[in-house]
Amino acid sequence: MTRDELLDILVKERTQGILEELLRNSESYQAAMSEHDKACEELEAAGLNGKQKEAVDNALSTVNHCMAVYGAAGYRLGLDDGIELVWEILKSRL
């Protein structure tokens, strides 16, 4: 198994399972979700027609997807940096 394959597995495991539990217990995340819910309610009450709702939904979905990709890439980079740091420390002790 290559380093990249192992990193991909670790990122998937950490961001899909453990992260969800962490966010459920995070006050700051819950506050952000509450703000999001209010914003969605306001958007729903705005009286948009079907085509407008579809355009807004598409825009929000693409932003959501971009942020998910961004977050996973950032997590992977941080994990890779941590592994590299540990490797350098171990090499310096040999």
DSSP file (Angstrom, degrees, kcal/mol; ACC not computed):
  #  RESIDUE AA STRUCTURE BP1 BP2  ACC     N-H-->O    O-->H-N    N-H-->O    O-->H-N    TCO  KAPPA ALPHA  PHI   PSI    X-CA   Y-CA   Z-CA
    1    1 A M              0   0    0      0, 0.0     2,-0.1     0, 0.0     0, 0.0   0.000 360.0 360.0 360.0 135.0    0.0    0.0    0.0
    2    2 A T     >  -     0   0    0      1,-0.1     4,-2.3     4,-0.0     5,-0.2  -0.367 360.0-111.9 -81.9 164.7    1.4    3.4   -0.9
    3    3 A R  H  > S+     0   0    0      1,-0.2     4,-2.7     2,-0.2     5,-0.2   0.904 119.0  52.0 -60.2 -42.6    1.6    6.4    1.4
    4    4 A D  H  > S+     0   0    0      2,-0.2     4,-2.4     1,-0.2    -1,-0.2   0.899 109.2  49.3 -62.7 -41.1   -1.1    8.2   -0.6
    5    5 A E  H  > S+     0   0    0      2,-0.2     4,-2.0     1,-0.2    -1,-0.2   0.913 112.1  48.3 -64.6 -42.0   -3.5    5.3   -0.4
    6    6 A L  H  X S+     0   0    0     -4,-2.3     4,-2.5     2,-0.2    -2,-0.2   0.916 111.0  50.3 -64.7 -42.9   -2.9    5.0    3.4
    7    7 A L  H  X S+     0   0    0     -4,-2.7     4,-2.8     1,-0.2     5,-0.2   0.907 108.6  52.9 -61.2 -41.4   -3.5    8.8    3.8
    8    8 A D  H  X S+     0   0    0     -4,-2.4     4,-2.2     2,-0.2    -1,-0.2   0.906 110.3  47.7 -60.7 -41.4   -6.7    8.5    1.7
    9    9 A I  H  X S+     0   0    0     -4,-2.0     4,-2.5     2,-0.2    -2,-0.2   0.932 112.8  48.0 -65.0 -46.4   -8.0    5.7    4.0
   10   10 A L  H  X S+     0   0    0     -4,-2.5     4,-2.6     1,-0.2     5,-0.3   0.914 111.7  49.8 -61.7 -43.7   -7.1    7.7    7.2
   11   11 A V  H  X S+     0   0    0     -4,-2.8     4,-2.7     1,-0.2     5,-0.3   0.930 111.7  48.6 -61.2 -45.6   -8.8   10.8    5.9
   12   12 A K  H  X S+     0   0    0     -4,-2.2     4,-1.6    -5,-0.2     5,-0.3   0.926 113.4  46.9 -61.1 -45.6  -11.9    8.9    5.0
   13   13 A E  H  X>S+     0   0    0     -4,-2.5     4,-1.5     1,-0.2     5,-1.0   0.922 117.7  41.3 -62.9 -45.6  -12.1    7.2    8.4
   14   14 A R  I  <>S+     0   0    0     -4,-2.6     5,-1.7    -5,-0.2    -2,-0.2   0.866 118.5  43.3 -74.6 -36.7  -11.5   10.4   10.4
   15   15 A T  I  <5S+     0   0    0     -4,-2.7    -1,-0.2    -5,-0.3    -2,-0.2   0.709 118.4  41.8 -86.4 -18.9  -13.7   12.8    8.4
   16   16 A Q  I  <5S+     0   0    0     -4,-1.6    -2,-0.2    -5,-0.3    -3,-0.2   0.804 128.0  16.8 -97.8 -31.1  -16.7   10.5    8.0
   17   17 A G  I  X5S+     0   0    0     -4,-1.5     4,-1.4    -5,-0.3    -3,-0.2   0.864 128.7  34.1-104.7 -64.7  -17.1    8.8   11.3
   18   18 A I  I  ><S+     0   0    0     -5,-1.0     4,-2.3     1,-0.2     5,-0.2   0.863 115.3  56.7 -66.5 -38.0  -15.3   10.5   14.2
   19   19 A L  H  ><S+     0   0    0     -5,-1.7     4,-2.7    -6,-0.2    -1,-0.2   0.902 103.1  54.9 -61.5 -41.3  -15.7   14.0   12.8
   20   20 A E  H  > S+     0   0    0      1,-0.2     4,-1.9     2,-0.2    -1,-0.2   0.915 109.9  46.3 -59.5 -43.2  -19.5   13.6   12.7
   21   21 A E  H  X S+     0   0    0     -4,-1.4     4,-1.2     2,-0.2    -1,-0.2   0.917 111.6  51.7 -65.5 -42.9  -19.6   12.7   16.4
   22   22 A L  H >< S+     0   0    0     -4,-2.3     3,-0.5     1,-0.2     4,-0.3   0.914 110.0  49.1 -59.2 -44.1  -17.2   15.6   17.3
   23   23 A L  H >< S+     0   0    0     -4,-2.7     3,-1.1     1,-0.2    -1,-0.2   0.853 103.5  59.7 -67.3 -34.8  -19.5   18.1   15.5
   24   24 A R  H 3< S+     0   0    0     -4,-1.9    -1,-0.2     1,-0.2    -2,-0.2   0.829 112.7  40.3 -60.2 -30.3  -22.6   16.7   17.2
   25   25 A N  T << S+     0   0    0     -4,-1.2     2,-0.6    -3,-0.5    -1,-0.2   0.349  91.8 105.6-100.4   4.7  -21.0   17.7   20.5
   26   26 A S    <>  -     0   0    0     -3,-1.1     4,-2.5    -4,-0.3     5,-0.2  -0.772  52.7-161.7 -92.9 118.5  -19.5   21.0   19.4
   27   27 A E  H  > S+     0   0    0     -2,-0.6     4,-2.3     1,-0.2     5,-0.2   0.901  93.0  50.8 -63.3 -40.8  -21.2   24.1   20.7
   28   28 A S  H  > S+     0   0    0      2,-0.2     4,-2.1     1,-0.2    -1,-0.2   0.889 112.0  46.8 -67.2 -37.8  -19.7   26.3   18.0
   29   29 A Y  H  > S+     0   0    0      2,-0.2     4,-2.6     1,-0.2    -1,-0.2   0.916 111.9  50.5 -68.4 -41.9  -20.7   24.0   15.2
   30   30 A Q  H  X S+     0   0    0     -4,-2.5     4,-2.0     1,-0.2    -2,-0.2   0.883 110.1  50.6 -63.1 -37.7  -24.2   23.7   16.6
   31   31 A A  H  X S+     0   0    0     -4,-2.3     4,-2.1     2,-0.2    -1,-0.2   0.912 110.4  49.5 -64.8 -42.3  -24.5   27.5   16.8
   32   32 A A  H  X S+     0   0    0     -4,-2.1     4,-2.2     1,-0.2    -2,-0.2   0.898 110.5  50.2 -63.3 -40.4  -23.3   27.7   13.2
   33   33 A M  H  X S+     0   0    0     -4,-2.6     4,-2.7     2,-0.2    -1,-0.2   0.863 107.4  54.2 -66.1 -35.3  -25.9   25.2   12.2
   34   34 A S  H  X S+     0   0    0     -4,-2.0     4,-2.2     2,-0.2    -2,-0.2   0.921 109.0  48.0 -63.6 -43.5  -28.6   27.1   14.0
   35   35 A E  H  X S+     0   0    0     -4,-2.1     4,-2.4     1,-0.2    -2,-0.2   0.908 111.8  50.8 -61.5 -41.4  -27.6   30.2   12.0
   36   36 A H  H  X S+     0   0    0     -4,-2.2     4,-2.5     2,-0.2    -2,-0.2   0.920 108.4  51.2 -62.2 -44.8  -27.7   28.2    8.8
   37   37 A D  H  X S+     0   0    0     -4,-2.7     4,-2.2     1,-0.2    -1,-0.2   0.908 110.5  49.1 -60.0 -42.5  -31.2   26.8    9.7
   38   38 A K  H  X S+     0   0    0     -4,-2.2     4,-2.3     2,-0.2    -1,-0.2   0.911 110.4  50.7 -63.4 -42.3  -32.5   30.4   10.3
   39   39 A A  H  X S+     0   0    0     -4,-2.4     4,-2.3     1,-0.2    -2,-0.2   0.897 110.2  50.0 -62.8 -40.1  -31.0   31.6    7.0
   40   40 A C  H  X S+     0   0    0     -4,-2.5     4,-2.5     2,-0.2    -1,-0.2   0.883 109.2  51.5 -65.9 -38.3  -32.6   28.7    5.1
   41   41 A E  H  X S+     0   0    0     -4,-2.2     4,-2.1     2,-0.2    -2,-0.2   0.917 110.6  48.8 -63.5 -42.8  -36.0   29.5    6.8
   42   42 A E  H  X S+     0   0    0     -4,-2.3     4,-0.6     2,-0.2    -2,-0.2   0.900 111.4  49.8 -62.6 -41.2  -35.6   33.1    5.6
   43   43 A L  H >< S+     0   0    0     -4,-2.3     3,-0.9     1,-0.2     5,-0.5   0.908 109.9  50.6 -64.1 -41.7  -34.8   32.0    2.1
   44   44 A E  H >< S+     0   0    0     -4,-2.5     3,-0.9     1,-0.2    -1,-0.2   0.876 110.3  50.0 -63.1 -37.7  -37.8   29.7    2.1
   45   45 A A  H 3< S+     0   0    0     -4,-2.1    -1,-0.2     1,-0.2    -2,-0.2   0.546  87.3  87.7 -78.2  -6.8  -40.0   32.5    3.2
   46   46 A A  T << S-     0   0    0     -3,-0.9    -1,-0.2    -4,-0.6    -2,-0.2   0.639  96.9-124.2 -71.4 -13.0  -38.7   34.8    0.5
   47   47 A G    <   +     0   0    0     -3,-0.9    -2,-0.1    -4,-0.2     2,-0.1   0.853  42.9 175.3  77.2  34.6  -41.2   33.6   -2.0
   48   48 A L        -     0   0    0     -5,-0.5    -1,-0.2    -4,-0.2     2,-0.1  -0.425  28.3-121.1 -72.0 147.8  -38.9   32.4   -4.8
   49   49 A N     >  -     0   0    0     -2,-0.1     4,-2.8     1,-0.1     5,-0.2  -0.292  36.2 -91.1 -80.3 175.8  -40.4   30.7   -7.8
   50   50 A G  H  > S+     0   0    0      1,-0.2     4,-2.2     2,-0.2     5,-0.1   0.880 125.7  47.7 -57.0 -44.4  -39.3   27.2   -8.7
   51   51 A K  H  > S+     0   0    0      2,-0.2     4,-2.0     1,-0.2    -1,-0.2   0.888 113.3  48.6 -67.3 -38.8  -36.6   28.2  -11.1
   52   52 A Q  H  > S+     0   0    0      2,-0.2     4,-2.5     1,-0.2     5,-0.2   0.919 110.9  50.3 -66.2 -43.8  -35.1   30.6   -8.5
   53   53 A K  H  X S+     0   0    0     -4,-2.8     4,-2.8     1,-0.2    -2,-0.2   0.909 110.4  50.7 -59.8 -41.6  -35.3   28.0   -5.8
   54   54 A E  H  X S+     0   0    0     -4,-2.2     4,-2.5    -5,-0.2    -1,-0.2   0.903 110.3  49.1 -63.6 -41.7  -33.5   25.5   -8.0
   55   55 A A  H  X S+     0   0    0     -4,-2.0     4,-2.3     2,-0.2    -2,-0.2   0.913 113.8  45.7 -65.1 -42.7  -30.7   28.1   -8.8
   56   56 A V  H  X S+     0   0    0     -4,-2.5     4,-2.7     2,-0.2     5,-0.2   0.925 113.1  50.2 -65.9 -44.1  -30.2   28.9   -5.1
   57   57 A D  H  X S+     0   0    0     -4,-2.8     4,-2.4    -5,-0.2    -2,-0.2   0.907 111.2  49.0 -60.7 -42.3  -30.2   25.2   -4.2
   58   58 A N  H  X S+     0   0    0     -4,-2.5     4,-2.3     2,-0.2    -1,-0.2   0.921 111.6  48.9 -63.9 -43.9  -27.6   24.5   -6.9
   59   59 A A  H  X S+     0   0    0     -4,-2.3     4,-2.0     1,-0.2    -2,-0.2   0.927 113.6  46.1 -62.1 -45.0  -25.4   27.4   -5.8
   60   60 A L  H  X S+     0   0    0     -4,-2.7     4,-2.5     1,-0.2    -1,-0.2   0.884 111.4  52.6 -65.5 -38.0  -25.6   26.2   -2.1
   61   61 A S  H  X S+     0   0    0     -4,-2.4     4,-2.4    -5,-0.2    -1,-0.2   0.901 109.5  48.1 -64.8 -40.5  -24.9   22.6   -3.1
   62   62 A T  H  X S+     0   0    0     -4,-2.3     4,-2.5     2,-0.2    -1,-0.2   0.881 111.9  49.7 -69.5 -36.3  -21.8   23.6   -5.1
   63   63 A V  H  X S+     0   0    0     -4,-2.0     4,-2.5     2,-0.2    -2,-0.2   0.933 111.1  50.2 -63.9 -44.7  -20.5   25.7   -2.2
   64   64 A N  H  X S+     0   0    0     -4,-2.5     4,-2.0     1,-0.2    -2,-0.2   0.920 111.7  47.5 -58.0 -46.2  -21.1   22.8    0.2
   65   65 A H  H  X S+     0   0    0     -4,-2.4     4,-2.5     2,-0.2     5,-0.2   0.918 111.0  51.1 -63.9 -43.9  -19.3   20.4   -2.1
   66   66 A C  H  X S+     0   0    0     -4,-2.5     4,-2.8     1,-0.2    -2,-0.2   0.914 110.8  48.7 -59.8 -43.2  -16.3   22.8   -2.5
   67   67 A M  H  X S+     0   0    0     -4,-2.5     4,-2.7     2,-0.2    -1,-0.2   0.853 110.1  51.7 -67.4 -34.1  -16.1   23.2    1.3
   68   68 A A  H  X S+     0   0    0     -4,-2.0     4,-2.3     2,-0.2    -2,-0.2   0.923 113.1  44.4 -66.7 -43.9  -16.2   19.4    1.8
   69   69 A V  H  X S+     0   0    0     -4,-2.5     4,-2.4     2,-0.2    -2,-0.2   0.916 114.7  49.9 -64.9 -43.1  -13.4   18.9   -0.8
   70   70 A Y  H  X S+     0   0    0     -4,-2.8     4,-2.6    -5,-0.2    -2,-0.2   0.924 111.4  48.3 -60.5 -47.0  -11.4   21.8    0.8
   71   71 A G  H  X S+     0   0    0     -4,-2.7     4,-2.5     1,-0.2    -1,-0.2   0.908 112.3  48.0 -62.5 -43.6  -11.8   20.4    4.3
   72   72 A A  H  X S+     0   0    0     -4,-2.3     4,-2.5     2,-0.2    -1,-0.2   0.899 112.7  49.0 -65.2 -40.2  -10.7   17.0    3.3
   73   73 A A  H  X S+     0   0    0     -4,-2.4     4,-2.5     2,-0.2    -2,-0.2   0.911 112.3  48.3 -65.6 -41.8   -7.7   18.3    1.4
   74   74 A G  H  X S+     0   0    0     -4,-2.6     4,-2.4     2,-0.2    -2,-0.2   0.906 112.4  48.4 -64.7 -41.7   -6.7   20.5    4.4
   75   75 A Y  H  X S+     0   0    0     -4,-2.5     4,-2.5     2,-0.2    -2,-0.2   0.925 112.3  48.9 -63.3 -44.6   -7.1   17.5    6.8
   76   76 A R  H  X S+     0   0    0     -4,-2.5     4,-2.8     1,-0.2    -2,-0.2   0.910 111.0  50.0 -62.6 -43.1   -5.0   15.3    4.5
   77   77 A L  H  X S+     0   0    0     -4,-2.5     4,-2.6     2,-0.2    -1,-0.2   0.919 112.0  47.9 -62.4 -44.0   -2.3   18.0    4.2
   78   78 A G  H  X S+     0   0    0     -4,-2.4     4,-2.3     2,-0.2    -2,-0.2   0.897 112.4  48.9 -63.3 -40.8   -2.1   18.4    7.9
   79   79 A L  H  X S+     0   0    0     -4,-2.5     4,-2.4     2,-0.2    -2,-0.2   0.922 111.7  49.1 -64.3 -44.4   -2.0   14.6    8.4
   80   80 A D  H  X S+     0   0    0     -4,-2.8     4,-2.5     1,-0.2    -2,-0.2   0.905 110.7  50.7 -61.6 -42.6    0.8   14.4    5.8
   81   81 A D  H  X S+     0   0    0     -4,-2.6     4,-2.5     2,-0.2    -1,-0.2   0.904 109.8  50.8 -61.7 -41.5    2.7   17.2    7.6
   82   82 A G  H  X S+     0   0    0     -4,-2.3     4,-2.4     2,-0.2    -2,-0.2   0.909 110.8  47.8 -63.2 -42.8    2.4   15.4   10.9
   83   83 A I  H  X S+     0   0    0     -4,-2.4     4,-2.5     2,-0.2    -2,-0.2   0.918 112.2  50.0 -63.8 -43.3    3.7   12.2    9.5
   84   84 A E  H  X S+     0   0    0     -4,-2.5     4,-2.4     2,-0.2    -2,-0.2   0.894 110.3  50.6 -62.8 -40.6    6.6   14.0    7.8
   85   85 A L  H  X S+     0   0    0     -4,-2.5     4,-2.3     2,-0.2    -2,-0.2   0.932 111.3  46.8 -63.4 -46.8    7.4   15.8   11.1
   86   86 A V  H  X S+     0   0    0     -4,-2.4     4,-2.7     1,-0.2    -2,-0.2   0.914 111.8  52.2 -61.7 -42.1    7.4   12.5   13.1
   87   87 A W  H  X S+     0   0    0     -4,-2.5     4,-2.6     1,-0.2    -2,-0.2   0.920 109.7  48.3 -60.0 -45.2    9.6   10.9   10.4
   88   88 A E  H  X S+     0   0    0     -4,-2.4     4,-2.0     2,-0.2    -1,-0.2   0.892 111.8  49.7 -63.9 -40.2   12.1   13.8   10.5
   89   89 A I  H  X S+     0   0    0     -4,-2.3     4,-1.0     2,-0.2    -2,-0.2   0.932 112.2  47.5 -63.3 -45.5   12.2   13.5   14.3
   90   90 A L  H >X S+     0   0    0     -4,-2.7     4,-0.6     1,-0.2     3,-0.6   0.904 111.1  51.1 -63.2 -41.5   12.8    9.8   14.2
   91   91 A K  H >< S+     0   0    0     -4,-2.6     3,-0.9     1,-0.2    -1,-0.2   0.880 106.0  55.4 -63.8 -37.6   15.5   10.1   11.5
   92   92 A S  H 3< S+     0   0    0     -4,-2.0    -1,-0.2     1,-0.2    -2,-0.2   0.738 105.4  53.4 -69.7 -20.5   17.3   12.7   13.6
   93   93 A R  H <<        0   0    0     -4,-1.0    -1,-0.2    -3,-0.6    -2,-0.2   0.589 360.0 360.0 -88.3 -11.7   17.5   10.3   16.6
   94   94 A L    <<        0   0    0     -3,-0.9    -1,-0.2    -4,-0.6    -2,-0.2   0.472 360.0 360.0 -84.4 360.0   19.1    7.5   14.5
